Amino acid sequence: MIPRSAGGEITPEGLVAVGRIAREFNLYTKITGSQRIGLFGVQKDDLPEIWRQLIEAGFET
């Protein structure tokens, strides 16, 4: 999954949130070829909670 951010800008708090979510859900992260942050290994059942947390941290769907 690749969360979107307005203008590609991510705050320090947003970066911390991505790291916290990755740890909580045992995901691995990668900077993609298009310079986005990718979260890999997401389980389908975890998607609603991950999206909730990302939106709360200021990311878009």
C-alpha positions in Angstrom: 0.0 0.0 0.0 1.2 3.5 -0.8 -0.3 6.3 1.3 -0.7 9.6 -0.5 0.3 12.9 0.9 -0.6 16.3 -0.5 2.1 17.6 -2.8 4.3 14.7 -1.7 5.2 16.5 1.5 5.4 14.5 4.7 5.8 16.1 8.1 8.2 14.6 10.7 5.1 13.5 12.6 3.9 11.7 9.5 7.2 9.9 9.1 6.9 8.8 12.8 3.4 7.6 12.2 4.5 5.5 9.1 7.2 3.9 11.2 4.8 3.2 14.1 2.2 1.6 11.8 4.9 -0.5 10.1 6.1 -1.8 13.5 2.5 -2.4 14.8 1.5 -4.4 11.7 4.8 -6.0 11.0 5.2 -4.3 7.6 8.3 -3.4 5.7 8.8 -0.1 4.1 10.5 1.0 0.9 11.1 4.3 -1.0 9.6 3.4 -4.4 11.0 4.3 -7.8 8.4 7.1 -7.9 9.8 8.4 -4.6 6.8 7.4 -2.5 6.8 5.5 0.8 5.5 2.0 0.3 4.2 -0.2 3.1 4.4 -3.9 2.1 3.1 -7.1 3.7 -0.3 -5.6 4.6 -2.9 -8.2 5.6 -6.4 -7.5 4.1 -8.1 -7.6 7.5 -5.7 -4.9 8.8 -6.4 -2.4 6.0 -9.3 -0.5 7.7 -7.2 0.1 10.8 -4.1 1.0 8.9 -6.0 3.5 6.8 -7.7 5.0 9.8 -4.3 5.6 11.4 -2.8 7.0 8.2 -5.7 9.4 7.7 -5.4 10.4 11.4 -1.7 11.2 10.7 -2.6 13.5 7.8 -2.3 11.1 4.8 -4.9 10.8 2.1 -6.7 7.7 0.9 
